[in-house]
Amino acid sequence: MDLEKSPAERPAVPAEGCLTVAIRLPVRIVVLVLVVPVRMLWDALVVGGRFLRDTVLRPVGRVFQWVAWAVFVWPWVTLWRYAVVPVAKALAWLGYVLLVVPAVWMYETVLTPVGHAIAWVARGVGAGFAWVLRGLGAGFAWVLRGIGAVLAWVYARVLTPVGRAVAWLLRGLGIGFGAVALGVYRVVAWLVRHLIVVPALWLYEWILAPVGRAIAWAARGLGWLVRMIFTGIGAALYWTLRVLLVLPALALWRWVLVPVGRVLAVVAREVGDALGHAWRVAGHLSLAVGRFLGRLFRWIFVEPVRWVYRSVLTPVGHIVRDTVLRPAAEAARGVGRVTRQALATARESARQTRADIRRMLFGAPREPERVPLAKDRREPGAAGTRTLGSSTTALTKD
């Protein structure tokens, strides 16, 4: 399998014009000359900033953090932990003891029995009222049944015949009035049809409709004329604006602004590429200069100091340690041991002297009496052991 791409599959490299090639080299030279000092100054500032951060700002920040914690946070934490929380717990316990416990006791031992008693009394009173109302309801029902029977007889024997007679009379009057009203309606309808409706239809068909059609035709013609006038004015304005504004603006855009924009785009792209290239080149130059300065500083200062430390100070320090410091340390340790022994001897002598003086003034201390054990108090010794044949008890002893 061929790993290389064929010429047809390779991406085509865009051809660069002579303007791009002519602009690239001088722009990159000028930008490189301008960017190298800036990049070196930037790298120097970065190195100085890192050194300042690691040697000054970070330790100072840690100190400020510790001081802020000790001044602002720790007092409040201590106050909360050792003052507010215990006081709150004590107040909660007091509130529980002084409020909750009495309230629960009052509810369980006083309010609940009183409520049960009130409910029992209310049930008894309600039952009594119900019994009284039940008796009164039975009496009222008997009275109402009597009144209902009387009213039913009056309705069946008096009101029903009178109502039927009145209904028959009203039905006759209604039929008469209906006939009269129907005749009057037919007369009025005939008069309205021949005096109003027929003349109005004739007026609409022969006068109003032709006049309306003529007015509509005249309005359509006037609208067509106004539309044609405005269409002509709009076309004239369109072509005037197109010739005076659009075509010059289009020509300016196409033949002036687009070529100038392309040239400026090429210049801007080349300036950007030149800045990036110059920044990278300046970074390499700055790195080389920094390494040279570091190596020079190492040759001038670090290596001599290291040589002095290794070749001069270290041997001198070993000699001083072996000839002066170690003997001095051994002598100091010997003096310390002798001093500790002398102090121990003095303390022991003082302790013996105090004991002798106490013995001469107050006498020797009494030794504490031995307390007999439980088994010694309960059981006799080997010589006085209880047996069945000897009289060693208080009851059988002679």
Secondary structure, 3 states (H helix, E strand, C coil): CCCCCCCCCCCCCCCCCHHHHHHHHHHHHHHHHHHHHHHHHHHHHHHHHHHHHHHHHHHHHHHHHHHHHHHHHHHHHHHHHHHHHHHHHHHHHHHHHHHHHHHHHHHHHHHHHHHHHHHHHHHHHHHHHHHHHHHHHHHHHHHHHHHHHHHHHHHHHHHHHHHHHHHHHHHHHHHHHHHHHHHHHHHHHHHHHHHHHHHHHHHHHHHHHHHHHHHHHHHHHHHHHHHHHHHHHHHHHHHHHHHHHHHHHHHHHHHHHHHHHHHHHHHHHHHHHHHHHHHHHHHHHHHHHHHHHHHHHHHHHHHHHHHHHHHHHHHHHHHHHHHHHHHHHHHHHHHHHHHHHHHHHHHHHHHHHHHHHHHHHHCCCCCCCCCCCHHHHHCCCCCCCCCCCCCCCCCCCC
